[in-house]
Amino acid sequence: MKKNESAFRLQIAPYLGDREV
């Protein structure tokens, strides 16, 4: 996993909500 992906996931985490942790 790349750093960019990690940061991206952190940004989409609150957006997706409980859809994907």
CHARMM internal coordinates of N, CA and C (Angstrom, degrees):
IC EDIT
DIST 1 N 1 CA 1.4691
DIST 1 CA 1 C 1.5232
ANGL 1 N 1 CA 1 C 109.57
DIST 1 C 2 N 1.3061
ANGL 1 CA 1 C 2 N 115.44
DIHE 1 N 1 CA 1 C 2 N 133.18
DIST 2 N 2 CA 1.4652
ANGL 1 C 2 N 2 CA 118.82
DIHE 1 CA 1 C 2 N 2 CA -178.81
DIST 2 CA 2 C 1.5232
ANGL 2 N 2 CA 2 C 110.87
DIHE 1 C 2 N 2 CA 2 C -87.67
DIST 2 C 3 N 1.3091
ANGL 2 CA 2 C 3 N 115.77
DIHE 2 N 2 CA 2 C 3 N 159.26
DIST 3 N 3 CA 1.4734
ANGL 2 C 3 N 3 CA 120.06
DIHE 2 CA 2 C 3 N 3 CA 179.94
DIST 3 CA 3 C 1.5206
ANGL 3 N 3 CA 3 C 110.22
DIHE 2 C 3 N 3 CA 3 C -59.74
DIST 3 C 4 N 1.3225
ANGL 3 CA 3 C 4 N 116.12
DIHE 3 N 3 CA 3 C 4 N -39.04
DIST 4 N 4 CA 1.4665
ANGL 3 C 4 N 4 CA 119.87
DIHE 3 CA 3 C 4 N 4 CA -179.56
DIST 4 CA 4 C 1.5252
ANGL 4 N 4 CA 4 C 110.14
DIHE 3 C 4 N 4 CA 4 C -60.29
DIST 4 C 5 N 1.3354
ANGL 4 CA 4 C 5 N 115.88
DIHE 4 N 4 CA 4 C 5 N -39.24
DIST 5 N 5 CA 1.4632
ANGL 4 C 5 N 5 CA 119.34
DIHE 4 CA 4 C 5 N 5 CA -179.52
DIST 5 CA 5 C 1.5122
ANGL 5 N 5 CA 5 C 109.98
DIHE 4 C 5 N 5 CA 5 C -66.34
DIST 5 C 6 N 1.3254
ANGL 5 CA 5 C 6 N 116.36
DIHE 5 N 5 CA 5 C 6 N -40.93
DIST 6 N 6 CA 1.4698
ANGL 5 C 6 N 6 CA 120.55
DIHE 5 CA 5 C 6 N 6 CA 179.58
DIST 6 CA 6 C 1.5212
ANGL 6 N 6 CA 6 C 109.76
DIHE 5 C 6 N 6 CA 6 C -60.64
DIST 6 C 7 N 1.3111
ANGL 6 CA 6 C 7 N 116.88
DIHE 6 N 6 CA 6 C 7 N -48.38
DIST 7 N 7 CA 1.4680
ANGL 6 C 7 N 7 CA 121.31
DIHE 6 CA 6 C 7 N 7 CA -179.03
DIST 7 CA 7 C 1.5267
ANGL 7 N 7 CA 7 C 109.11
DIHE 6 C 7 N 7 CA 7 C -62.84
DIST 7 C 8 N 1.3224
ANGL 7 CA 7 C 8 N 116.40
DIHE 7 N 7 CA 7 C 8 N -40.57
DIST 8 N 8 CA 1.4588
ANGL 7 C 8 N 8 CA 120.62
DIHE 7 CA 7 C 8 N 8 CA -179.52
DIST 8 CA 8 C 1.5233
ANGL 8 N 8 CA 8 C 110.10
DIHE 7 C 8 N 8 CA 8 C -62.64
DIST 8 C 9 N 1.3540
ANGL 8 CA 8 C 9 N 116.12
DIHE 8 N 8 CA 8 C 9 N -44.44
DIST 9 N 9 CA 1.4662
ANGL 8 C 9 N 9 CA 120.45
DIHE 8 CA 8 C 9 N 9 CA 179.88
DIST 9 CA 9 C 1.5160
ANGL 9 N 9 CA 9 C 109.92
DIHE 8 C 9 N 9 CA 9 C -61.71
DIST 9 C 10 N 1.3349
ANGL 9 CA 9 C 10 N 116.25
DIHE 9 N 9 CA 9 C 10 N -39.06
DIST 10 N 10 CA 1.4706
ANGL 9 C 10 N 10 CA 119.60
DIHE 9 CA 9 C 10 N 10 CA -179.36
DIST 10 CA 10 C 1.5257
ANGL 10 N 10 CA 10 C 109.69
DIHE 9 C 10 N 10 CA 10 C -64.24
DIST 10 C 11 N 1.3289
ANGL 10 CA 10 C 11 N 116.15
DIHE 10 N 10 CA 10 C 11 N -32.60
DIST 11 N 11 CA 1.4655
ANGL 10 C 11 N 11 CA 119.59
DIHE 10 CA 10 C 11 N 11 CA -178.90
DIST 11 CA 11 C 1.5240
ANGL 11 N 11 CA 11 C 111.16
DIHE 10 C 11 N 11 CA 11 C -77.82
DIST 11 C 12 N 1.3341
ANGL 11 CA 11 C 12 N 116.66
DIHE 11 N 11 CA 11 C 12 N -36.01
DIST 12 N 12 CA 1.4645
ANGL 11 C 12 N 12 CA 119.50
DIHE 11 CA 11 C 12 N 12 CA -179.17
DIST 12 CA 12 C 1.5227
ANGL 12 N 12 CA 12 C 111.71
DIHE 11 C 12 N 12 CA 12 C -84.63
DIST 12 C 13 N 1.3279
ANGL 12 CA 12 C 13 N 117.10
DIHE 12 N 12 CA 12 C 13 N -15.35
DIST 13 N 13 CA 1.4683
ANGL 12 C 13 N 13 CA 121.13
DIHE 12 CA 12 C 13 N 13 CA -179.32
DIST 13 CA 13 C 1.5255
ANGL 13 N 13 CA 13 C 111.04
DIHE 12 C 13 N 13 CA 13 C -52.15
DIST 13 C 14 N 1.3380
ANGL 13 CA 13 C 14 N 118.93
DIHE 13 N 13 CA 13 C 14 N -56.76
DIST 14 N 14 CA 1.4597
ANGL 13 C 14 N 14 CA 121.42
DIHE 13 CA 13 C 14 N 14 CA -179.76
DIST 14 CA 14 C 1.5312
ANGL 14 N 14 CA 14 C 111.53
DIHE 13 C 14 N 14 CA 14 C -67.13
DIST 14 C 15 N 1.3140
ANGL 14 CA 14 C 15 N 117.08
DIHE 14 N 14 CA 14 C 15 N -25.55
DIST 15 N 15 CA 1.4600
ANGL 14 C 15 N 15 CA 120.71
DIHE 14 CA 14 C 15 N 15 CA -179.20
DIST 15 CA 15 C 1.5302
ANGL 15 N 15 CA 15 C 110.66
DIHE 14 C 15 N 15 CA 15 C -73.55
DIST 15 C 16 N 1.3325
ANGL 15 CA 15 C 16 N 115.18
DIHE 15 N 15 CA 15 C 16 N -45.11
DIST 16 N 16 CA 1.4616
ANGL 15 C 16 N 16 CA 119.59
DIHE 15 CA 15 C 16 N 16 CA 179.17
DIST 16 CA 16 C 1.5177
ANGL 16 N 16 CA 16 C 110.59
DIHE 15 C 16 N 16 CA 16 C -73.36
DIST 16 C 17 N 1.3350
ANGL 16 CA 16 C 17 N 116.28
DIHE 16 N 16 CA 16 C 17 N -32.68
DIST 17 N 17 CA 1.4548
ANGL 16 C 17 N 17 CA 119.85
DIHE 16 CA 16 C 17 N 17 CA 179.41
DIST 17 CA 17 C 1.5165
ANGL 17 N 17 CA 17 C 110.67
DIHE 16 C 17 N 17 CA 17 C 73.57
DIST 17 C 18 N 1.3261
ANGL 17 CA 17 C 18 N 116.31
DIHE 17 N 17 CA 17 C 18 N -123.99
DIST 18 N 18 CA 1.4668
ANGL 17 C 18 N 18 CA 119.48
DIHE 17 CA 17 C 18 N 18 CA -177.26
DIST 18 CA 18 C 1.5273
ANGL 18 N 18 CA 18 C 110.88
DIHE 17 C 18 N 18 CA 18 C -89.27
DIST 18 C 19 N 1.3287
ANGL 18 CA 18 C 19 N 117.13
DIHE 18 N 18 CA 18 C 19 N 2.35
DIST 19 N 19 CA 1.4661
ANGL 18 C 19 N 19 CA 120.27
DIHE 18 CA 18 C 19 N 19 CA -179.00
DIST 19 CA 19 C 1.5232
ANGL 19 N 19 CA 19 C 109.91
DIHE 18 C 19 N 19 CA 19 C -64.92
DIST 19 C 20 N 1.3248
ANGL 19 CA 19 C 20 N 116.79
DIHE 19 N 19 CA 19 C 20 N -39.69
DIST 20 N 20 CA 1.4701
ANGL 19 C 20 N 20 CA 120.36
DIHE 19 CA 19 C 20 N 20 CA 178.27
DIST 20 CA 20 C 1.5182
ANGL 20 N 20 CA 20 C 108.66
DIHE 19 C 20 N 20 CA 20 C -154.35
DIST 20 C 21 N 1.3064
ANGL 20 CA 20 C 21 N 115.56
DIHE 20 N 20 CA 20 C 21 N 120.57
DIST 21 N 21 CA 1.4688
ANGL 20 C 21 N 21 CA 119.42
DIHE 20 CA 20 C 21 N 21 CA -176.91
DIST 21 CA 21 C 1.5223
ANGL 21 N 21 CA 21 C 109.79
DIHE 20 C 21 N 21 CA 21 C -81.00
END
COOR INIT
IC SEED 1 N 1 CA 1 C
IC BUILD
